[in-house]
Amino acid sequence: MSHGWQLYIVRTASGALYTGITTDVERRVGQHQRGIGARALRGKGPITLVFHCAAGDRASASRLEYQVKQLKRQQKLQLVEHQPHSLTQWLTQNDQTAQSTQP
């Protein structure tokens, strides 16, 4: 799974969603499982990888991570449910839909 940078979302035992980026999703999820790294996930019980996708270079991955972290929980759940082939395209469509429904 180490094809450039990847964006991933994991779900904690309590249902919380955590978004991150890495060059090796399997390694990073294993680290989270062992309590290494992200303080936000320590002591949260077993975690499950629920989404991952290619994110380009480090700068692109960081921008995508920021965009996903700005989503509301319901939008993140929709992202996980739909598993889009293009995260960038999904985010663009999701943003346009959100803007068109605002008063």
Contact map, one row per residue, 1 for C-alpha under 8 A:
1110000000000000000000111100000000000000000000000000000000000000000000000000000000000000000000000000000
1111100000000000000000111000000000000000000000000000000000000000000000000000000000000000000000000000000
1111110000000000000000110000000000000000000000000000010000000000000000000000000000000000000000000000000
0111110000000000000000100000000000000000000000000000011110000000000000000000000000000000000000000000000
0111111000000000000011110000000000000000000000000000011111001000000000000000000000000000000000000000000
0011111100000000000011111000000000000000000000000001111100001000000000000000000000000000000000000000000
0000111110000000001111000000000000000000000000000001111000001001100000000000000000000000000000000000000
0000011111000000001111001000000000000000000000001111100000000000000000000000000000000000000000000000000
0000001111100000111100000000000000000000000000001111000000000000000000000000000000000000000000000000000
0000000111110000111000000000100000000000000000111110000000000000000000000000000000000000000000000000000
0000000011111111110000000000000000000000000000111100000000000000000000000000000000000000000000000000000
0000000001111111110000000000000000000000100111110000000000000000000000000000000000000000000000000000000
0000000000111111000000000000000000000000000111100000000000000000000000000000000000000000000000000000000
0000000000111111000000000000000000000000000110000000000000000000000000000000000000000000000000000000000
0000000000111111100000000000000000000000000000000000000000000000000000000000000000000000000000000000000
0000000000111111110000000000000000000000000000000000000000000000000000000000000000000000000000000000000
0000000011110011111000000000000000000000000000000000000000000000000000001000000000000000000000000000000
0000000011110001111100000000000000000000100000000000000000000000000000000000000000000000000000000000000
0000001111000000111110000000000000000000000000000000000000000000100110000000000000000000000000000000000
0000001110000000011111000000000000000000000000000000000000000000100000000000000000000000000000000000000
0000111100000000001111100000000000000000000000000000000000001100100000000000000000000000000000000000000
0000111100000000000111111001000000000000000000000000000000000000000000000000000000000000000000000000000
1111110000000000000011111000000000000000000000000000000000000000000000000000000000000000000000000000000
1110110000000000000001111111000000000000000000000000000000000000000000000000000000000000000000000000000
1100010100000000000001111111100000000000000000000001000000000000000000000000000000000000000000000000000
1000000000000000000000011111110000000000000000000000000000000000000000000000000000000000000000000000000
0000000000000000000000011111111000000000000000000000000000000000000000000000000000000000000000000000000
0000000000000000000001011111111100000000000000000000000000000000000000000000000000000000000000000000000
0000000001000000000000001111111110000000000000101000000000000000000000000000000000000000000000000000000
0000000000000000000000000111111111000000000000000000000000000000000000000000000000000000000000000000000
0000000000000000000000000011111111111000000000000000000000000000000000000000000000000000000000000000000
0000000000000000000000000001111111111100110000100000000000000000000000000000000000000000000000000000000
0000000000000000000000000000111111110000000011100000000000000000000000000000000000000000000000000000000
0000000000000000000000000000011111110000000000000000000000000000000000000000000000000000000000000000000
0000000000000000000000000000001111111110111000000000000000000000000000000000000000000000000000000000000
0000000000000000000000000000001111111110010000000000000000000000000000000000000000000000000000000000000
0000000000000000000000000000001100111110000000000000000000000000000000000000000000000000000000000000000
0000000000000000000000000000000100111111110000000000000000000000000000000000000000000000000000000000000
0000000000000000000000000000000000111111110000000000000000000000000000000000000000000000000000000000000
0000000000000000000000000000000000000111110000000000000000000000000000000000000000000000000000000000000
0000000000010000010000000000000100100111111100000000000000000000000000000000000000000000000000000000000
0000000000000000000000000000000100110111111110000000000000000000000000000000000000000000000000000000000
0000000000000000000000000000000000100000111110000000000000000000000000000000000000000000000000000000000
0000000000011100000000000000000000000000111111100000000000000000000000000000000000000000000000000000000
0000000000011100000000000000000010000000011111100000000000000000000000000000000000000000000000000000000
0000000000011000000000000000000010000000000111110000000000000000000000000000000000000000000000000000000
0000000001111000000000000000100110000000000111111000000000000000000000000000000000000000000000000000000
0000000001110000000000000000000000000000000001111100000000000000000000000000000000000000000000000000000
0000000111100000000000000000100000000000000000111111000000000000000000000000000000000000000000000000000
0000000111100000000000000000000000000000000000011111000000000000000000000000000100000000000000000000000
0000000111000000000000000000000000000000000000001111100000000000000000000000000100100000000000000000000
0000011110000000000000001000000000000000000000001111110000000000000000000000000000000000000000000000000
0000011100000000000000000000000000000000000000000011111000000000000000000000000000001010000000000000000
0011111000000000000000000000000000000000000000000001111100000000000000000000000000000000000000000000000
0001111000000000000000000000000000000000000000000000111111011001000000000000000000000000000000000000000
0001110000000000000000000000000000000000000000000000011111111000000000000000000000000000000000000000000
0001100000000000000000000000000000000000000000000000001111111000000000000000000000000000000000000000000
0000100000000000000000000000000000000000000000000000001111111100000000000000000000000000000000000000000
0000000000000000000000000000000000000000000000000000000111111110000000000000000000000000000000000000000
0000000000000000000000000000000000000000000000000000001111111111000000000000000000000000000000000000000
0000111000000000000010000000000000000000000000000000001111111111100000000000000000000000000000000000000
0000000000000000000010000000000000000000000000000000000001111111110000000000000000000000000000000000000
0000000000000000000000000000000000000000000000000000000000111111111000000000000000000000000000000000000
0000001000000000000000000000000000000000000000000000001000011111111100000000000000000001000000000000000
0000001000000000001110000000000000000000000000000000000000001111111110000000000000000000000000000000000
0000000000000000000000000000000000000000000000000000000000000111111111000000000000000000000000000000000
0000000000000000000000000000000000000000000000000000000000000011111111100000000000000000001000000000000
0000000000000000001000000000000000000000000000000000000000000001111111100001000000000000000000000000000
0000000000000000001000000000000000000000000000000000000000000000111111100000000000000000000000000000000
0000000000000000000000000000000000000000000000000000000000000000011111110000000000000000000000000000000
0000000000000000000000000000000000000000000000000000000000000000001111111111000000000000000000000000000
0000000000000000000000000000000000000000000000000000000000000000000001111111000000000000000000000000000
0000000000000000100000000000000000000000000000000000000000000000000000111111100000000000000000000000000
0000000000000000000000000000000000000000000000000000000000000000000000111111110000000000000000000000000
0000000000000000000000000000000000000000000000000000000000000000000000111111111000000000000000000000000
0000000000000000000000000000000000000000000000000000000000000000000100111111111100000000000000000000000
0000000000000000000000000000000000000000000000000000000000000000000000001111111110000000000000000000000
0000000000000000000000000000000000000000000000000000000000000000000000000111111111000000000000000000000
0000000000000000000000000000000000000000000000000000000000000000000000000011111111110000000000000000000
0000000000000000000000000000000000000000000000000110000000000000000000000001111111100000000000000000000
0000000000000000000000000000000000000000000000000000000000000000000000000000111111100000000000000000000
0000000000000000000000000000000000000000000000000000000000000000000000000000011111110000000000000000000
0000000000000000000000000000000000000000000000000010000000000000000000000000001111111000000000000000000
0000000000000000000000000000000000000000000000000000000000000000000000000000001001111110010000000000000
0000000000000000000000000000000000000000000000000000100000000000000000000000000000111110000000000000000
0000000000000000000000000000000000000000000000000000000000000000000000000000000000011111110000000000000
0000000000000000000000000000000000000000000000000000100000000000000000000000000000011111111000000000000
0000000000000000000000000000000000000000000000000000000000000001000000000000000000000111111100000000000
0000000000000000000000000000000000000000000000000000000000000000000000000000000000000111111110000000000
0000000000000000000000000000000000000000000000000000000000000000000000000000000000010111111111000000000
0000000000000000000000000000000000000000000000000000000000000000001000000000000000000011111111100000000
0000000000000000000000000000000000000000000000000000000000000000000000000000000000000001111111110000000
0000000000000000000000000000000000000000000000000000000000000000000000000000000000000000111111111000000
0000000000000000000000000000000000000000000000000000000000000000000000000000000000000000011111111100000
0000000000000000000000000000000000000000000000000000000000000000000000000000000000000000001111111110000
0000000000000000000000000000000000000000000000000000000000000000000000000000000000000000000111111111000
0000000000000000000000000000000000000000000000000000000000000000000000000000000000000000000011111111100
0000000000000000000000000000000000000000000000000000000000000000000000000000000000000000000001111111110
0000000000000000000000000000000000000000000000000000000000000000000000000000000000000000000000111111110
0000000000000000000000000000000000000000000000000000000000000000000000000000000000000000000000011111110
0000000000000000000000000000000000000000000000000000000000000000000000000000000000000000000000001111111
0000000000000000000000000000000000000000000000000000000000000000000000000000000000000000000000000111111
0000000000000000000000000000000000000000000000000000000000000000000000000000000000000000000000000000111
